């Protein structure tokens, strides 16, 4: 299958992608079509790494974006990784030109644990 052009582009979390891939997989199974190696690996990757439901992950992103110093890209990264420790949160923010206070890091971890 060749991609001829991008119709639209939207950021999604890993649990949302897992739901989309599951729907496509069900359609292919119903149509008795063969799934490619890349598609099977994508589904396996999403199943192993998605740690919550699509609704909870989207809710987490919306709450994270409301925080000060939070970019949407970082909010999606946090929703995909679901960091549990301060070091994991610091690693996500390592490329940024600012550092987070311990209170901000604790707030992020608190949001992640409530959506896990």
Order of alpha helices (4+ residues) and beta strands (2+ residues): alpha-alpha-alpha-alpha-alpha-alpha
